[in-house]
Every structure is written in structure tokens, then in C-alpha cells.
Amino acid sequence: MRDAELYRHLLGLAEPWGVERVELNVSEQRVDVWARHTDGHRFGCPECDVALAVYDHAEERVWRHLDSCQFMTYLHARAPRVSCPEHGVRQARLPWAQARSRFTSLFERLAIDVLLATDVTGATRILRISWDEAWSMMERAVARGRQAKGPQAPAHLGVDEKAVAKGHRYLTLVCDLSQATVEYIADERKQASLDGYFARLSLAQRAAIEAIAMDMWEPYVQSCLAHVPEAATKIVFDRFHIMGHMGKALDQVRKSEHRSLRAAGDDTLVGSKYLWLYAQENLPPQHRSRFARLKASTLKTARAWAIKESLRGLWDYSREAWAKRHWQQWYFWATHSRLAPVIETARLIHRHLPNILTYFMHPITNAVSEGLNSKIQTIKKRAYGFRNREHFKTAIYFHCGGLKLYPVAHGIPG
């Protein structure tokens, strides 16, 4: 009798539920507990919550609960069913578990904490559950969290792609730049990929979007223009992607010049690849003296580096008019540099200049999205990759979605 009372408290059962009996199996390190409700109690219809008499009982089911004294604990019960005039025969809600779950809500809360702290394989060993059971809990947690959150349109969006496999296979990520969360994931990086996010939103929600940071990828631009009112004044091409284009142009100049110098027996540029790609303030101390000599030389690479560094100054201005003046001077210098990769990149940037200068109206970048990309890469590495793309999406939402993952358990909020 005392065992029944103890497990009633451990399971958090309250009227009309109580513990009927407890069985301990030492050889299997297992405790089985049978719960039963009092006779004559009326249960609410799960659809409309009207209190109804018990119609019948479902077959006995078993739920895994938190371990007790290191023994795996299982709860047994026959769930009552009610016959609702409006909704027909339905199983009544059970206080200890969510619908269609084989685990109590308290166990699921523990499992979510463990899954957040480690990979799925590690969680299965700690919790003594199967790989499929762990993934099922993750999927339910994500579905529950996304349903509770609903379609949202943050004021500041970040749109970026994430490579998921070799062969130019991508996911499109939409991020909330203020909360640093992933709001939406779609396959590929096509216009339709981003269209799916906007299709979930009402016109009022789309109109409330203040700014969207992205790279200069035309399908994303067209999707924003098609769905977001006044998108032409809200798109902000990310400064870090733009500087990435300049970094690639600089590296092309270096490669070409390095080949020419090596052919003439000159090793000046040997081992200097990454020195040119550093921002000046981030250059490691041990390389500063050598780099000072390189950038002061008459090398084409030194000239390309100076042009790249000058472009960084565009975002240092507080007013668009001064930034435009800087741009005009820089553009003349870059297009008259006689460095083909630099000229090509300068013209690329010029074609997208209006939505680069929107930065001065909406000073946002995709730095948060890039940070989330790094976190996602860690998730992927920790799992040794994902063969199933849907599992990868689930893991991203689970770890980066900012979702309320927990089920409600015995009065504890989710």
C-alpha cells in the first residue's frame, strides 16, 4: 500500500487517478506500475471538453516514465473513452502523457534536455531508449513548438543558404536576426524555396517586415519583390557577402601574379595566401612585419588588397550621401585598376548598389545568420552528417528554432 502511495506521488497522479499496484522485477531492473481511475468519474471530450460518462476503455497501454532508484519505470493503464454527441467516441486526455506518445511527459522533458546537450546516439545510451524513439521525441517536440509558435514575420529577416552535401545541394534558411533563431527551412535555393516562407504569412505580416538581409542571389531577390510590399527599399545586401566577393577577386589576382613570379624564379608571394585575406586589424602579430613589406610593394596583389580594404570603409559612414561619395571615388579607382577580377567585381557591386546603400536606412547584416550557419555545421559534425535531409531539418529546428519544445507535464508549463 505504501508502494502505491509512493508511486502515486512519483508519477504526479491526482484524482481521479491512483495507483492500483506496483511490481518490482530486480533481474530486469524494472518497475511496473498500474494506474486506475475511480468509478463514476466523468471525463472531458478531447475536442470540446464537455464532461461525459465513461463509454468504455481502450486496450492496456504502457508508458515509459522517469527511472526510479535506477530501475526503468513503466506505467500501465487502460485509457477511458467517451462518446461525444458531436465528435463521436474519443479517448479522454491522460494527465501523464501527450496523445500517441509512449513516454510520460516528465520523461519527454528529461529526454529533450539530454538531446539538447548531446547527440542522438549519446542520448539513447543515457536514456536507454532506441534511436527511433529518440528521433520520434525530437520530431514531436519540433512539431509541438512550431505549432505553438505559428507563422511569424520578424521585423528583421536574414535569408541565407546552407550547403548540405557535395554537388551544390543546399537548404534555404530564413532567420530572425533579432532573436537569432531559424524560422523556416526549405530545400534548394530557388525562388520557390523562399516563396514557401512568404506563402505562410498574411499580407499584413509581410507588410510588417522592415528589412531583409541577404546576399546578391537573384532568386531570393525576386521572391522578396513578389511577396513583400515595398521590398525594393527593404532588401539589404549583406556587407560580408560583398566583401567575400572582393576577397575572391583579390585571391584571383594573387594566384595569377604568383604563377607569373614563380615562372621567373621569384618566391615573394609564397605562403602569403591567407595574409591578404585578413582584415588589417586581425592580422596575427607574427606576420605583421612581412605583410608590411608586401603591402608597401608594387605588387598587383598589394594594389588589389588596398582596393579591398578601401571598400570596407563604405560601411563606416553614418550618412548615405557621404557613403555615395566614397563609393564614386572607390568605383573609379577599382574600374581603372587594370586588374580584371577587381574590375569585374566592382561592376557586379555597382549593379546592386541601390540595395547595398539601403544599409544606411536599415543597418543590418547577415552576421547572425552566419553564426547560426556555424552552429548548424557543429550539429551536422556532431551527428557525423545526415543521410536523411528531413532529419537534418528537424535537428536545425530543435537546436536553433527558439521553440518551446517541452510538453506540459503535471501543471509544469511547456
N, C-alpha and C positions, 0 to 999 in steps of 0.2 A: 504493500500500500504506500509505503514511504517512497519506493522507487517511482511509482506512478505520479505522486505529487512532485517529486524532484524533476521528472522529465516534463511534467506539465509546465513548470517554470522555465526549464531549459529551452523548451520549444516555444514558449511565449503564448501558450494556448489560454484562451479565456472563454467564458460562457458564450455559446452552448457547448463548446468543445472541451473534452477532457481526455485523459489517458486511461485506456481500458486495461492494458497490460504491457509489461516490458520483458523482453527475453534477452539474455546475455549469452553470446557464443564466444568463449575465450579462445578456442582453437582457431577460429576465423577472425578474431579481433573485431567483433561486430556486435552492435546493439540494435535490436529491432523494437520499435515502439508502435503500438496500435492506438489510434485516436478514434473517439466515437462522440457523436453529439447526443444531447439529451432528447428524449422523445417529446414530440409535440411542438418542437420549435419551428417557427416559420422563417423561411429564407427568402431573400430578395431575388427577383428575376435579374440576371446579369445585364439585361438590355434596358429595362425600365425601372428596376429597383422596387417594384411592387412586392410586398411581403406575401408569400404564398405558402401553403402547407406542402410538406414533402410528398412528391409524386411517387418516386422510387429511388433506388440507389444504383450508381454505376458499379462496375466491377472494381474489386480492390486494386488500388494503385499504390506505388511505392515512390517516396521522395528521399533523396539523399540530403541529410542535414549536417550541420557542423559536427565535427568529431567530438566525442565526449570521453575524456581520460584516454586519449589517443586511439580510441576504438571508433571505427566508422559507424555512424548512426543513421538508421533508416526509419522513416515514418511511414506507417501503413494506415490507409483509411479508405472507406467507400464514400465517394463524394455524393451528397444528396442532389437530386434533380427535382425541379419544379415544373409544373405545367401552367404556362402563362397563356391567358386567353388571347393575347395579342401576338406573342412571339413563339408559342408552342413550347415543347419540352426543352428545357435548358438546364445545364449543370450549374448549380449555385457556386458563387465565388468562394474560394477557400482562403482563410486568413493567412496561411503559411506559404503559399506559392502562387506564382503567376500562372495564367492559363497555359496549358500544353507544356509546362516545364516539368522536368523530372528531378528538380532540385528545389529545396526550400529557398525562399527569398533571402534569408540570412546567409545561406551557403553561397548563393549567387553574388551577394555583396562582397563576401570574402574572396571569391574567385575573381571578381573584377579587379579588386585591389592587387591580387597576385599577378594577374595578366597585365596590369599596367606597369608592374615593376620588373617583369621578366618576359622571356619569350614563351610561346605556347608550349613547347616541349618541356621547358623548365617548370611551367605551371602544372602540367599534367603529373609530373613527379611529386611536386609538393602537395597537390590536392588529391592525388590518387584517383584521377579520372582519365578517360580516354582522350585522344587528340580530337576526335569528332565532337565529344561532349564539350571540350573547351571552346572549340570554334563555334558551336551552337550557342553557347552563352555569350560569346563576343557578338555574334550576329544579332541575337535578341537584344542585347544592350544597345547596340548601334541603332537598330530599328526603333527601339523604345525612345532613345534620345532624340533621334531625328524627327519622330512623330511629335514629341513634346515641343521641340524647337520650332517646327513648321518652316515653311519657306520664308526667308528673311532677305532683306536687301540692306546691307550695311551702308553707311554714308560713304565710306571709302573702301573700294574694292581693289584687289590685286588679282590679275589674271596672268598665269604662268603655265608652262608645260613641264612635265616631268618624264624623262626617258625611263621606260620600264624594261626594255630589253634591247638587244642589238637589232640593227636593221631599221632604225628610225621608227621605233614603236613608242608612242607617247600617251600620256594622260594629260588632260586639261584640268588644272586646278583653279578654283575661284576661292579667294581668301578674304577674310575680314581683316583689314590692315590695322584696325583699332584694337581688336581683341586677339589678334594673332591666331586665328582659327581657320581651318579648312571648311568652307561652306558647301562646296559642290565639287564632284569629280565626274569626268566624262572620258570616254575612250577617244583616242586620237587627238589631233589639234586642228580640227577643221572648224569651219564656221558653224556647222551643225552641232559641234561639241559644246560650244558656248551658247548657242541658241537654246539648248535644253535647260540651261540655268534660268535664262530670262523668261522662258515659257512658263515657269513655275510661279512667276511673280505677277501681281496685278499691275495695271498701268500706273496706279498711284505709287506703288512700291518702286517701280522702275524710275518714275519721275523724281523720287526722293533720293536717288543715288547722286551724290555730289561730285565724285571724281573716281576715275578708274585708271590705275597704273598698270602698264603692260609694255611688252617690247613691240617693235615695229612689225608685227606679224599681221599681214593683211586680212586673213580670215577672221581674226579676233576683232580687228577694226570694223569690218563690215557687219559683224554680228552686233556690236555695240551701236553702230549707226542705225541699224534696222530696228532696235528694240528700246534704246534708252533715249528719251526726249532730250534734245539739245546735246547729244553725245559729242558733237564736234568741239564743244567748249569744255567737255568733262574728261576727255581722254588725255592722259599724261604719259608720254613715252618715257620709260624709266631711264634715268641717267646712268645707271650701272650697266644696262644693256648697251646704251650708246657708247659708253667708254669701252665696253667689251669689243665693239666693232672697231674702235680706234686701236685697241690693243692688238687685234688681229692684223690690222693694216701695218702697224709698227713691226710686228713679227715677220710679216711677208717681206718688208724692206730689209730687215736684218738677215733673213735667210738668203735673199738674193745677193746682198753685199758680202755676206760671209763666204758664199761659194766663189765669188769673184776674187776676194782676198786670198782664200786658200789656194786657188789656182795660181796665184802669183807668189805663193810661199809666205803669206802674211797671216799670223795667228792672232791678230788683235782682238777679234770677236769670239775666239774660242772660249766656251764656258760662260758666256755673258747673257745667254737667252733670258734667264729669269730676272737679271738685274734691270733690264729695260722695262719689264712688265710691272715692277714695283712702283707704287706711288712714292714720290721722293721722300716723304716723311716716314715711310715704312721700310726703307732700305736698311738691311742689317748692318750694324756698325763695322763689322769686319770687311765689308765690301765697299765702304764709302770712299776710301782713297782711290781705289781702282776706278770706281764708277765716275768720280770727279774728273779723272783724266779722260775717260771715254766720252763723257757728255760735252767736254770742252774741245774735243777734236773736231776735225772737218768731215767726219763720217756722215754718210747719208742717214744712217741709223740714229745718230745723235740729233740730226735735224728733225727726223720723224718723231723722236721722243719729245723734243721741245714743243712740237706742234700738238702732240697728245696732251702734254701737261698744260699747255695754254687752254685747251678746250675745257679742262676741268674747272677753270676759273669762271666759265659761263654761269654755273650754279651758285657762285659766291655772291652774286648781286642780289640786292633786295628789291630792285625795281626792274620791270620788264624793259623799259626804254634803255637803261644802261646795259642790260644783257644783250639787247639787239645791237647796240653799238659795238660791244665786244665781239659779237658774232660776225658782224660785217668785216671787221679787221681780221679776225681769225680765218674766215672763209677765203678772203683774198690771199692770205699767206698760204693756206693749205692748197688751194687750187693753182697756185703759182710755184709750188714746191718742186715740181718736176719729179715727184715720187708718185708713180701710178697708183699704188694701193691707197695712199693718203688722199689723192685727188678723187678716186672712186668713192671712198668712204665719206669724204666731205660732201660730195654731190648727193649721196644717199641720205645723209643727215639733213641737207638743205631741202630735199623733197618732203621731209616730215617735220620741218621746222615749226609750223604752227602748233602742233601738239607736243612739241618739246617746250615751247615757251608757255604753254598752259601751266607749267610747273610754278610760275610766279603767281598764278591765281589759286592753284591747288598744290602746295608744296609737299607732295607725297612721292614716295619711291616704292619699289618692289622689294626693299630690303627685308621686310617681314616675310614676304613670300619666299625669298631665297633662304631665309632662316628656317622656314617650315620645310623647304626642299631638303635642307641638310638633315633635319630631324627625320624626315621620311626615308632618306638614304640610310640613316642609322637603323631605323626599323627594318628596312629591307636587308641590311647586312646582318643584323642580329638573327633574322629568320633564315639566313643563307638563301635569300631570294624567294620569290613566289611564283610557282608554276601556274597557279590559278589567279587570274587577274582580279576576279571578284573578291578573293580573299585579301589581296593587296589593298583594294579599296576599303574593305571592312577594317583592316588594320590601320589605315590612314585616318578614317573617321574615328575609330576607337581611341587613338592616341593623340590626334590633332584636331578633332572636330569640336572641342569645347562643349561636349554633350553631357547631359545629366544621364549617366549610364545606369545608376542603381535602381533596382525595383523598390517599391515601397514594402517595408517589412515591419509588421507589428507596430505600426504607428511611427516608424522611423521614416522621414521624408526621403524621396528618391534623389 
